[in-house]
């Protein structure tokens, strides 16, 4: 895939966002949107460039409303809300591509979810293993997504705080500096 590299004014020491590369089709559409807005010498801000990239993505893939429910392995329900008008090519490995329409969902932390219908169609080429997926001599391990749960009940928060104070914290600074029964002394 040909990529165009865009230089954006930013400073890595200030932890500003950078756009390093974009696919050619997306980069050209993004640059058109930026040029339409900034016709002078003004340098566009990172937030505007990010917004322009999302607008360009919408233009390229043309998402349309589409609602469908799927059952997951954990007996939960995954609801999709949009679908692409045109098929998109997914490259699982170099030399293994699959063309399909994409369904969009607001599931956090998931870039792409592949269903078993696609696995079945590619079963002669893909090998599903316990620790990842293989294609010929290439291998991609599964990535683990941390599961974070939000605590909304004040009682739960107070109980956790109290438990930490009782079992993990030292009584004084002098006790804190000693290795002992308080596990937070190493921090």
N, C-alpha and C positions, 0 to 999 in steps of 0.2 A: 504494500500500500504506500503510495507516495504521500509524504507529509510535508507540510509547510511549517517552518518554525517561526514563531512570532515572538518578538522581543517586547516585553512589557516593562515599563518603568516600575521597579520595585526593589526592595532590599531584603535579602534573605535573613540578615541579622535582625530585622524588624518583624520577621515572620509574615511578610506580605505574600499574598498568593501570586503565583506565576502561571502562565499558560505556556507550556514548553512546546507542544506540538499538537496539531490537529489534522485529521484526514483532509485531503485536498478539497473535496467538495464542501465540507463543513467550513474549512478555513476561508475559502473564497466567498461563501455566503456571509460569514461573520464579518469579513473585511468590508464587504459591500454595505452591510448594516452600519458598521462603525463609520465608514466614509460618508454615508448619507447624513449621519448625525453630527460628525465633527469635520466640517469642510475647511476649517481654519487650521492653524498650527497647534491648536490645543491638544494636549495629551489626554486621551480618555482614561477614566479611572477604572480600576480593576473590576469593581462592581458592575459598571456599565458593560465592560467586555464580557463578563460572565453572563449577563442578561442577553447580550447579543448572540452568544453561543447558544443559549437555550432557544431563542427565537429562530436561529438558523436550523437547529435540530427539528423544531416543529415544522419549519418550512420543508425540510428534506424528507422527513419521515411521515409527515401529515397524520398526526394522531387523531382518531375520531372516537366518540363515546362508544363503549361496548362493555356491557356488564355480564360477567359470568362467574359462577362459584365453582371452586374445585375443592375436593377433600384432600387433606395432607396426610402424611404417614402418622402424624401425631393426633389424628382425629380432629384437627382444627379445620376451619373453612378459610380458604384463600379466595378473596374476591378481586377480580380484575375490573378496571374501570375504563380502559382505552385499548385500542388496537391500531396498528399501522395500516394505512391504506394500501401500501405497496410492500411486497416481501423484502426482507433484509437478510443479507448473508452473514452467517455466524461462522467464524473460523475457529474450530475447536483446537486444531493443531495445524501446523504447516502441511498442506496437502489434504486436509479434511475440512471441507466446508459444507454448510447446510443452509439452505435458503427457505425462509418461512416468514410469516407475519408475526410480529411481536405483540404480546398482550402486556399492557402496563398496569402496575399496581403500586400502592403506596406503602408496601412492606419495607420497613427500615432495614438497612444493612444488606440488602439483597440486590446485586446488580443484575443478575440473570438467573432465572430458575428454569432448569431444563426438566421437562416432564418425561415419563417413561414412554410416551408415544414416540418421542424423538429417539430415545435409546433403542426402542424396538426397530425403528427404521434403519438405524446405524449399527445394529447388533453384529453384522459381519465385519465391521471395521473397528468398533470401539470395544474395549475389554473393561468391564466394570470390576474393579478390585476392592478389597476391604479398605485400602488406604488411599485410593485415587483412581484415575481413569488412564488407560493406556491406549496408544494408537501406534502400531508397528513397534519401533524401538523408543518411542517418546512416552513420557509419563508426566502426569500432572496430579500432585497430591490434593486431596480435599482440603479446603481451608475452613478453619473453625471460626465461627462468629460468636463472640462473647454475648451472653444473654444478660441484659441488665433489666432489673425490675424496679420500678419506681415505688417508693413507699409513700403512701398518701396519708396514712393514719398517724396522728401525733403520738398516740400511745405506743405504736411500734417504734417510732424514732426515739422516744424517751427511754424505752426499754433497752434498745441497742446502745444508746449513750451510757446508760447506767451500767450495763454489762461491761462495756469497754473500760469505764472508769474503775470499776471494782476489780476486774481481773487483769487489766493490761497496764494500768498507769501506776507510777510510783507515788508514795506518800509525799516525798520531798525531792528537791534537786539532788541532795546527797544520795538518796536511795536510787534515784534515776541513773546516776553514774555507775552504780554497782551492777554487776551481772547477777541476775537472780531470777526470781519467779515472775518478773514482769516482762512479757515478751516484746514490749515496745521500746525497751532500753536500747536496742540495736539501731533504731531509726535515728 
